[in-house]
């Protein structure tokens, strides 16, 4: 009788775990243009943390090629100009900040053009 109870409990636990894995979705990092604008503003004003920047650059943007190109260009700037917490509060050199500012302005203009259409 005890082995039947153990087997039944095992099946219930296994079934519950299987059901949970099939029905619970993996969290997704979904970013929109306004989110990127905000991150770039934080970088420009010296309010971004290394974590903010890392989260932005770490995840590929699969649903918008233009936003992905902005992220890739930010990563290129990061390779050349990133200094982290060496010169608080800015994460980039002054040249890097200017390049980020140019990307921010480009993104802002892109949103203004596409908001009208």
N, CA, C and O atoms as a DFTB+ gen file, in Angstrom:
468 C
 N C O
     1  1       0.820      -1.201       0.000
     2  2       0.000       0.000       0.000
     3  2       0.860       1.260       0.000
     4  3       0.531       2.259      -0.641
     5  1       1.981       1.189       0.741
     6  2       2.851       2.362       0.829
     7  2       3.483       2.679      -0.525
     8  3       3.631       3.850      -0.873
     9  1       3.855       1.661      -1.290
    10  2       4.469       1.921      -2.595
    11  2       3.459       2.525      -3.556
    12  3       3.839       3.313      -4.422
    13  1       2.174       2.178      -3.427
    14  2       1.132       2.761      -4.267
    15  2       0.990       4.245      -3.946
    16  3       0.873       5.078      -4.845
    17  1       1.002       4.563      -2.652
    18  2       0.911       5.958      -2.225
    19  2       2.128       6.755      -2.716
    20  3       1.991       7.885      -3.185
    21  1       3.316       6.151      -2.602
    22  2       4.540       6.804      -3.072
    23  2       4.491       7.015      -4.582
    24  3       4.851       8.085      -5.073
    25  1       4.052       6.011      -5.309
    26  2       3.955       6.124      -6.766
    27  2       2.938       7.188      -7.160
    28  3       3.184       7.973      -8.076
    29  1       1.804       7.218      -6.480
    30  2       0.771       8.214      -6.766
    31  2       1.277       9.627      -6.482
    32  3       1.063      10.542      -7.277
    33  1       1.941       9.795      -5.353
    34  2       2.504      11.104      -5.003
    35  2       3.569      11.523      -6.016
    36  3       3.639      12.695      -6.386
    37  1       4.388      10.589      -6.462
    38  2       5.411      10.873      -7.470
    39  2       4.774      11.317      -8.780
    40  3       5.238      12.275      -9.399
    41  1       3.731      10.642      -9.203
    42  2       3.034      11.003     -10.440
    43  2       2.403      12.384     -10.309
    44  3       2.453      13.175     -11.250
    45  1       1.813      12.682      -9.164
    46  2       1.194      13.997      -8.949
    47  2       2.247      15.099      -8.987
    48  3       2.048      16.123      -9.641
    49  1       3.355      14.900      -8.299
    50  2       4.421      15.915      -8.284
    51  2       5.015      16.078      -9.680
    52  3       5.190      17.201     -10.154
    53  1       5.323      14.969     -10.337
    54  2       5.883      15.031     -11.687
    55  2       4.914      15.719     -12.643
    56  3       5.320      16.568     -13.437
    57  1       3.645      15.357     -12.571
    58  2       2.631      15.982     -13.431
    59  2       2.495      17.470     -13.166
    60  3       2.339      18.258     -14.098
    61  1       2.553      17.858     -11.898
    62  2       2.454      19.283     -11.546
    63  2       3.632      20.073     -12.101
    64  3       3.458      21.160     -12.651
    65  1       4.821      19.523     -11.952
    66  2       6.013      20.199     -12.474
    67  2       5.941      20.288     -13.994
    68  3       6.256      21.331     -14.565
    69  1       5.537      19.226     -14.644
    70  2       5.406      19.223     -16.099
    71  2       4.376      20.250     -16.557
    72  3       4.632      21.003     -17.497
    73  1       3.222      20.291     -15.911
    74  2       2.188      21.271     -16.246
    75  2       2.723      22.694     -16.071
    76  3       2.504      23.557     -16.921
    77  1       3.423      22.928     -14.965
    78  2       3.979      24.253     -14.689
    79  2       4.970      24.668     -15.776
    80  3       4.930      25.800     -16.256
    81  1       5.845      23.766     -16.157
    82  2       6.834      24.080     -17.190
    83  2       6.190      24.351     -18.547
    84  3       6.694      25.166     -19.319
    85  1       5.103      23.688     -18.837
    86  2       4.432      23.884     -20.119
    87  2       3.602      25.159     -20.170
    88  3       3.387      25.704     -21.253
    89  1       3.139      25.642     -19.042
    90  2       2.221      26.774     -19.037
    91  2       2.822      28.098     -18.566
    92  3       2.234      29.155     -18.794
    93  1       3.956      28.055     -17.927
    94  2       4.592      29.297     -17.479
    95  2       5.607      29.700     -18.535
    96  3       6.488      28.919     -18.897
    97  1       5.476      30.923     -19.022
    98  2       6.357      31.396     -20.092
    99  2       7.630      31.996     -19.521
   100  3       7.655      32.499     -18.398
   101  1       8.658      31.931     -20.303
   102  2       9.914      32.565     -19.951
   103  2       9.741      34.074     -20.047
   104  3       9.175      34.566     -21.023
   105  1      10.217      34.812     -19.056
   106  2      10.094      36.269     -19.160
   107  2      10.893      36.791     -20.349
   108  3      11.972      36.285     -20.655
   109  1      10.368      37.781     -20.995
   110  2      11.016      38.369     -22.170
   111  2      11.345      39.827     -21.880
   112  3      10.594      40.534     -21.207
   113  1      12.474      40.251     -22.399
   114  2      12.869      41.646     -22.291
   115  2      12.365      42.329     -23.554
   116  3      12.930      42.147     -24.632
   117  1      11.316      43.103     -23.419
   118  2      10.742      43.796     -24.570
   119  2      11.010      45.285     -24.412
   120  3      10.608      45.904     -23.427
   121  1      11.689      45.841     -25.390
   122  2      12.057      47.251     -25.312
   123  2      11.400      48.003     -26.464
   124  3      11.266      47.481     -27.571
   125  1      10.996      49.229     -26.184
   126  2      10.448      50.096     -27.226
   127  2      11.370      51.300     -27.359
   128  3      12.240      51.530     -26.519
   129  1      11.169      52.058     -28.418
   130  2      12.033      53.198     -28.701
   131  2      12.114      54.207     -27.569
   132  3      13.182      54.760     -27.304
   133  1      10.996      54.450     -26.901
   134  2      10.993      55.413     -25.789
   135  2      11.871      54.928     -24.638
   136  3      12.480      55.738     -23.939
   137  1      11.938      53.607     -24.438
   138  2      12.821      53.055     -23.404
   139  2      14.280      53.346     -23.740
   140  3      15.066      53.718     -22.869
   141  1      14.631      53.171     -25.009
   142  2      16.005      53.433     -25.429
   143  2      16.314      54.918     -25.309
   144  3      17.394      55.299     -24.856
   145  1      15.368      55.752     -25.713
   146  2      15.553      57.200     -25.551
   147  2      15.860      57.535     -24.105
   148  3      16.765      58.320     -23.821
   149  1      15.110      56.945     -23.194
   150  2      15.281      57.223     -21.768
   151  2      16.654      56.759     -21.274
   152  3      17.307      57.470     -20.511
   153  1      17.089      55.590     -21.697
   154  2      18.408      55.096     -21.286
   155  2      19.505      56.018     -21.810
   156  3      20.449      56.342     -21.089
   157  1      19.375      56.441     -23.073
   158  2      20.381      57.339     -23.643
   159  2      20.377      58.680     -22.919
   160  3      21.438      59.267     -22.704
   161  1      19.195      59.173     -22.539
   162  2      19.116      60.412     -21.753
   163  2      19.828      60.247     -20.414
   164  3      20.547      61.143     -19.972
   165  1      19.626      59.106     -19.775
   166  2      20.297      58.853     -18.496
   167  2      21.814      58.846     -18.663
   168  3      22.541      59.363     -17.814
   169  1      22.284      58.260     -19.754
   170  2      23.729      58.231     -20.013
   171  2      24.253      59.646     -20.232
   172  3      25.288      60.020     -19.681
   173  1      23.539      60.431     -21.034
   174  2      23.968      61.795     -21.359
   175  2      24.021      62.672     -20.114
   176  3      24.928      63.491     -19.963
   177  1      23.046      62.497     -19.222
   178  2      22.984      63.334     -18.013
   179  2      23.800      62.772     -16.857
   180  3      23.868      63.385     -15.791
   181  1      24.418      61.614     -17.055
   182  2      25.242      61.034     -16.000
   183  2      24.442      60.331     -14.917
   184  3      24.935      60.146     -13.804
   185  1      23.221      59.938     -15.227
   186  2      22.376      59.277     -14.234
   187  2      22.253      57.774     -14.457
   188  3      21.648      57.081     -13.639
   189  1      22.806      57.267     -15.529
   190  2      22.710      55.830     -15.823
   191  2      23.707      55.058     -14.972
   192  3      24.809      55.531     -14.694
   193  1      23.303      53.875     -14.567
   194  2      24.219      52.991     -13.850
   195  2      24.821      51.998     -14.847
   196  3      24.333      51.835     -15.965
   197  1      25.884      51.349     -14.410
   198  2      26.473      50.315     -15.267
   199  2      25.453      49.218     -15.547
   200  3      25.438      48.641     -16.634
   201  1      24.610      48.933     -14.576
   202  2      23.578      47.911     -14.754
   203  2      22.560      48.326     -15.815
   204  3      22.171      47.507     -16.648
   205  1      22.122      49.595     -15.796
   206  2      21.194      50.088     -16.824
   207  2      21.780      49.837     -18.211
   208  3      21.111      49.320     -19.105
   209  1      23.028      50.211     -18.362
   210  2      23.679      50.084     -19.661
   211  2      23.842      48.616     -20.060
   212  3      23.590      48.245     -21.207
   213  1      24.261      47.794     -19.111
   214  2      24.475      46.371     -19.402
   215  2      23.189      45.675     -19.821
   216  3      23.196      44.866     -20.748
   217  1      22.090      45.983     -19.147
   218  2      20.811      45.366     -19.505
   219  2      20.405      45.789     -20.908
   220  3      19.933      44.966     -21.692
   221  1      20.582      47.057     -21.228
   222  2      20.221      47.554     -22.561
   223  2      21.039      46.877     -23.654
   224  3      20.482      46.445     -24.663
   225  1      22.343      46.780     -23.468
   226  2      23.195      46.243     -24.529
   227  2      23.219      44.716     -24.574
   228  3      23.603      44.142     -25.594
   229  1      22.822      44.056     -23.507
   230  2      22.939      42.598     -23.435
   231  2      21.874      41.850     -24.223
   232  3      22.115      40.731     -24.676
   233  1      20.713      42.445     -24.392
   234  2      19.602      41.721     -25.013
   235  2      19.333      42.211     -26.427
   236  3      19.112      43.399     -26.658
   237  1      19.357      41.284     -27.357
   238  2      19.074      41.607     -28.753
   239  2      17.613      42.024     -28.898
   240  3      16.726      41.442     -28.273
   241  1      17.372      43.041     -29.733
   242  2      16.013      43.508     -30.011
   243  2      15.586      42.845     -31.310
   244  3      16.028      43.244     -32.387
   245  1      14.742      41.852     -31.217
   246  2      14.403      41.022     -32.371
   247  2      13.235      41.550     -33.187
   248  3      13.090      41.198     -34.357
   249  1      12.407      42.385     -32.590
   250  2      11.181      42.780     -33.284
   251  2      11.265      44.129     -33.989
   252  3      10.281      44.569     -34.584
   253  1      12.427      44.802     -33.937
   254  2      12.563      46.096     -34.589
   255  2      14.010      46.267     -35.052
   256  3      14.908      46.486     -34.239
   257  1      14.223      46.167     -36.358
   258  2      15.582      46.244     -36.905
   259  2      16.236      47.593     -36.648
   260  3      17.440      47.662     -36.401
   261  1      15.456      48.662     -36.704
   262  2      16.031      49.988     -36.477
   263  2      16.536      50.119     -35.040
   264  3      17.653      50.585     -34.816
   265  1      15.726      49.712     -34.074
   266  2      16.155      49.790     -32.674
   267  2      17.351      48.884     -32.421
   268  3      18.229      49.223     -31.628
   269  1      17.393      47.737     -33.085
   270  2      18.544      46.851     -32.957
   271  2      19.795      47.523     -33.518
   272  3      20.883      47.359     -32.965
   273  1      19.654      48.275     -34.608
   274  2      20.824      48.974     -35.165
   275  2      21.316      50.051     -34.197
   276  3      22.521      50.283     -34.091
   277  1      20.398      50.706     -33.496
   278  2      20.792      51.694     -32.479
   279  2      21.567      50.990     -31.365
   280  3      22.612      51.474     -30.931
   281  1      21.059      49.860     -30.909
   282  2      21.728      49.102     -29.845
   283  2      23.126      48.664     -30.289
   284  3      24.082      48.753     -29.520
   285  1      23.239      48.191     -31.533
   286  2      24.542      47.756     -32.044
   287  2      25.521      48.918     -32.133
   288  3      26.700      48.766     -31.812
   289  1      25.035      50.088     -32.570
   290  2      25.918      51.258     -32.630
   291  2      26.330      51.690     -31.231
   292  3      27.456      52.144     -31.026
   293  1      25.430      51.551     -30.272
   294  2      25.781      51.853     -28.879
   295  2      26.876      50.910     -28.387
   296  3      27.770      51.321     -27.646
   297  1      26.804      49.651     -28.799
   298  2      27.834      48.695     -28.405
   299  2      29.181      49.040     -29.044
   300  3      30.229      48.841     -28.430
   301  1      29.153      49.553     -30.270
   302  2      30.397      49.985     -30.917
   303  2      30.999      51.168     -30.166
   304  3      32.211      51.229     -29.960
   305  1      30.148      52.105     -29.761
   306  2      30.619      53.248     -28.971
   307  2      31.184      52.745     -27.649
   308  3      32.217      53.227     -27.184
   309  1      30.512      51.787     -27.055
   310  2      30.966      51.226     -25.779
   311  2      32.376      50.651     -25.893
   312  3      33.198      50.835     -24.995
   313  1      32.655      49.955     -26.994
   314  2      33.977      49.350     -27.180
   315  2      35.089      50.392     -27.186
   316  3      36.193      50.128     -26.711
   317  1      34.800      51.577     -27.726
   318  2      35.818      52.621     -27.836
   319  2      35.837      53.581     -26.658
   320  3      36.907      54.025     -26.241
   321  1      34.663      53.910     -26.113
   322  2      34.561      55.064     -25.220
   323  2      34.084      54.765     -23.795
   324  3      33.997      55.681     -22.977
   325  1      33.777      53.524     -23.489
   326  2      33.223      53.193     -22.168
   327  2      34.303      53.260     -21.099
   328  3      35.377      52.681     -21.261
   329  1      34.022      53.964     -20.005
   330  2      34.968      54.034     -18.889
   331  2      34.352      53.545     -17.581
   332  3      35.050      53.445     -16.572
   333  1      33.064      53.241     -17.584
   334  2      32.410      52.722     -16.382
   335  2      32.389      53.741     -15.264
   336  3      32.121      54.922     -15.485
   337  1      32.672      53.274     -14.063
   338  2      32.633      54.156     -12.890
   339  2      33.969      54.851     -12.619
   340  3      34.186      55.355     -11.517
   341  1      34.852      54.885     -13.595
   342  2      36.155      55.528     -13.406
   343  2      36.000      57.027     -13.187
   344  3      36.706      57.621     -12.373
   345  1      35.068      57.635     -13.924
   346  2      34.853      59.079     -13.815
   347  2      33.375      59.333     -13.520
   348  3      32.634      59.783     -14.394
   349  1      32.949      59.046     -12.297
   350  2      31.533      59.231     -11.968
   351  2      31.105      60.661     -12.215
   352  3      31.924      61.561     -12.032
   353  1      29.900      60.925     -12.612
   354  2      28.800      59.982     -12.785
   355  2      28.686      59.454     -14.214
   356  3      27.741      58.725     -14.519
   357  1      29.624      59.802     -15.097
   358  2      29.490      59.431     -16.514
   359  2      30.125      58.077     -16.797
   360  3      31.184      57.745     -16.265
   361  1      29.462      57.308     -17.641
   362  2      29.955      55.982     -18.007
   363  2      30.865      56.021     -19.231
   364  3      31.551      55.043     -19.532
   365  1      30.871      57.163     -19.944
   366  2      31.616      57.283     -21.193
   367  2      32.526      58.505     -21.163
   368  3      32.353      59.416     -20.352
   369  1      33.498      58.497     -22.071
   370  2      34.334      59.676     -22.263
   371  2      33.469      60.785     -22.855
   372  3      32.328      60.540     -23.249
   373  1      34.003      61.995     -22.919
   374  2      33.222      63.101     -23.495
   375  2      32.901      62.833     -24.968
   376  3      31.816      63.183     -25.433
   377  1      33.831      62.214     -25.710
   378  2      33.535      61.847     -27.104
   379  2      32.402      60.827     -27.163
   380  3      31.520      60.922     -28.017
   381  1      32.426      59.866     -26.268
   382  2      31.369      58.862     -26.214
   383  2      30.020      59.476     -25.898
   384  3      29.006      59.096     -26.483
   385  1      30.005      60.427     -24.971
   386  2      28.753      61.115     -24.619
   387  2      28.205      61.843     -25.844
   388  3      27.000      61.823     -26.092
   389  1      29.086      62.485     -26.609
   390  2      28.634      63.199     -27.816
   391  2      28.068      62.228     -28.856
   392  3      27.070      62.530     -29.510
   393  1      28.701      61.074     -29.005
   394  2      28.181      60.077     -29.946
   395  2      26.830      59.532     -29.480
   396  3      25.928      59.317     -30.289
   397  1      26.701      59.315     -28.188
   398  2      25.421      58.861     -27.623
   399  2      24.363      59.944     -27.824
   400  3      23.216      59.642     -28.154
   401  1      24.748      61.202     -27.625
   402  2      23.808      62.316     -27.832
   403  2      23.321      62.342     -29.285
   404  3      22.136      62.557     -29.539
   405  1      24.230      62.125     -30.232
   406  2      23.845      62.106     -31.651
   407  2      22.857      60.964     -31.927
   408  3      21.888      61.145     -32.665
   409  1      23.102      59.797     -31.337
   410  2      22.165      58.680     -31.500
   411  2      20.818      59.001     -30.859
   412  3      19.767      58.669     -31.407
   413  1      20.855      59.639     -29.709
   414  2      19.616      60.026     -29.022
   415  2      18.808      60.976     -29.899
   416  3      17.597      60.810     -30.049
   417  1      19.475      61.968     -30.477
   418  2      18.780      62.924     -31.347
   419  2      18.212      62.231     -32.586
   420  3      17.094      62.521     -33.012
   421  1      18.991      61.314     -33.158
   422  2      18.517      60.561     -34.325
   423  2      17.270      59.747     -33.967
   424  3      16.300      59.722     -34.724
   425  1      17.301      59.096     -32.831
   426  2      16.164      58.283     -32.391
   427  2      14.940      59.147     -32.114
   428  3      13.814      58.767     -32.436
   429  1      15.169      60.304     -31.519
   430  2      14.062      61.220     -31.234
   431  2      13.419      61.707     -32.538
   432  3      12.194      61.753     -32.651
   433  1      14.247      62.066     -33.514
   434  2      13.734      62.488     -34.825
   435  2      12.986      61.352     -35.518
   436  3      11.956      61.579     -36.153
   437  1      13.495      60.154     -35.398
   438  2      12.835      58.980     -35.977
   439  2      11.428      58.825     -35.393
   440  3      10.467      58.582     -36.123
   441  1      11.320      58.968     -34.085
   442  2      10.001      58.834     -33.442
   443  2       9.058      59.961     -33.853
   444  3       7.861      59.737     -34.029
   445  1       9.586      61.155     -34.003
   446  2       8.737      62.278     -34.417
   447  2       8.232      62.072     -35.842
   448  3       7.066      62.341     -36.129
   449  1       9.096      61.599     -36.736
   450  2       8.681      61.347     -38.119
   451  2       7.632      60.247     -38.194
   452  3       6.669      60.355     -38.952
   453  1       7.814      59.194     -37.414
   454  2       6.899      58.056     -37.485
   455  2       5.631      58.260     -36.668
   456  3       4.656      57.533     -36.855
   457  1       5.627      59.219     -35.780
   458  2       4.408      59.515     -35.014
   459  2       3.385      60.208     -35.903
   460  3       2.180      60.075     -35.690
   461  1       3.866      60.946     -36.897
   462  2       2.974      61.678     -37.806
   463  2       2.343      60.773     -38.848
   464  3       1.242      61.048     -39.325
   465  1       3.037      59.681     -39.211
   466  2       2.507      58.833     -40.281
   467  2       1.493      57.849     -39.804
   468  3       0.965      57.073     -40.600
